[in-house]
Amino acid sequence: MTESSEFASGRSTKHNPRVDEELEHEMQGMLKAERQTRAEEWREVEPSAEGDPDVDADPEGTLTGGTPVGMDADAVTARAEIARWLDRADYPSDGAGLVEAARDHRAPDAVVAELQRLPAGQTFERVGDVVRALGYPTET
């Protein structure tokens, strides 16, 4: 089968006809959004039955988390944004090196501006050192 006849027939030569039909079946469900897109019915999620209890992500408040002790929400956000734009390979480094690394990673201007506030002549081993040098509280 030549390449042009493959496209003319609408079938792929990379799969057998049965697999092509299964893939087409999955795509039709996805395109029409009338049902799940699984080809095998046993993979579909069963809906909750009437009378079943509601699913709760935190039943009776058993999950814990949030802001670490000693930190506030602003410090958590700042630390997360700085960590998002700097890799482990960027450490150890001084403030100028971290600013350059953040720019190389196309960090937002707000993150670069924060890193530009780092004191000169100090080497930072990890993001916690950077956050502390910027004056944010860290976990105790």
N, C-alpha and C positions, 0 to 999 in steps of 0.2 A: 504494500500500500504506500503510495507516495504521499508526501506532505500535503500537497494540494487536495488529494482525494480524502485525506483525513479531515481537513476542515470542511470539505463539501459534505461529508457524511454527518458531521456534527458529533462524531464520536472520537474519543481519545484513543491513541494506540498505546498509551502507558498503562491502561487498565484493561481488564477483560470486560465484556458487555454487562455482566452481572454487577460488577463494582461500579461501573458508570451509571447504571440504573439506580443503585443505592445512593450514590452521591447526588444524582439528579433529584431523587426523592427527598433527601435532606435539604437541598437548596430550595425546593418548592415550598416546603414548610417554613423555612426561614423567610423567603420572599413574601409569602402570603400572610405570614404571622397568624395563621389559624390554629396552630398547634405547636407542640415541642418539635425541635429540629432533630431529634434522635431517630435514627433508622430502626433501632431495636426498641420495641415498646417497653421491654423490661428495664431500660435505662431511664425512663421518664419518672419524674418525681410524682408521687401520689399526693393528691390534694388532702387537706385535713378533713376528717370525717365530721359530720354534724355531732355535736356533743363532746368532741375532744377538747381538752384544755388548750388555751391559747399558748403559743410558743413565746417564751420570754427569754431575752438574751441575758438577763440578770435576775434569775429567780430569787425572790426574797432578799435581794441585796447581797448575794454571796460573793460577787466579784469585787475586787478592789483595784485601785489604780488611780491614775490622775497625776497630779503634781507631786513630785518627790518632796520629802520633808526638807525644809530649808530653802526651797525655790518657790518663786511665784510663776504665774502663767506666762508673763512677759519673758522671764528668763528661760523658760522651757522653749518658747517659740523662737527666741534669738539663738539659743544653742542648736535647735533643730535646723534652722535656716543656714547657719554657718557650717554645721556638719554636712548638710545636704550638698554644699558646693565645694567642699574640700575632701580629698581622698586621704587614706592612710599614707599613701606614697608622698603626700605633700609635707609630711612631718618627718623629722624635726625641721623647723624653719624659723626665721625671724619674721617680723611683721611685714616687711617689704616683700619677702618671698611668698607669704601667704596671700597678700594682695595680688601679686602676679599670678599665682596659681588660681585664685578665684576668677580673675579676668580670663585666664586660659580656659576655664570651665564655663565661661559665659554666665557668671553669677550676676544677679540683678545689682543695680547701682547701690541700693540700700545695703546689701551685704558687703560690697566693696568699701562703701563709706564707713561701715562699722569696723572693718579690718584696718582701715587707714588710721583709726584711733589708737591702735596698739602702740605701746611704748617702744621706742627705738632701743636697739642694743640688747634685746631680750630674745632668747630662743624658746620656742613653744614646742612641746613634745606631743600634745594631743589637744583635742577641741576643748576639754575642760580647762586647760591652762589658758587658752585664748579667751574663754568666757569669763574666767576669773580676772584676767588682766583688763577686760573691758568693764569690769565693775558689776557684773551680774552675780547674784547669789548662786551658789551651787549646793547640791544635796549634802546633807550632814551625815 
